[in-house]
């Protein structure tokens, strides 16, 4: 189940962030190129991708080439920024949901029980089991449970 949710989340994340990035890029490059006097057909072709935008810029008159290439690059950065903000917002929302909905791992001590468990003796490992009931080989009923023999 964990792999399925991770793959689904990754797929949806790429789709949503990619859509936001492409939408912002297309709008910005179109607005920027048309404001510099690029023909509408060339500006529409530049909306497809940053590679298409740079290709269109290379085929424009020399006076527009630099401006069009810079417009395509800036539109790409604007789209990347918007996509990153969407990803950051989704991550923050997921963290808040996990904090609010997932149970805590640590439990508060029971009321009336303020004593901390005794530390395990490390100076005499042979005596540690005798001193610490957590390491005792007996069951709570007092019966001894058989120990497994280590392989030779």
Secondary structure as UniProt FT lines:
FT   HELIX           2..35
FT   TURN            36..37
FT   HELIX           40..46
FT   HELIX           50..58
FT   HELIX           62..101
FT   TURN            111..112
FT   HELIX           125..131
FT   HELIX           133..135
FT   TURN            140..141
//
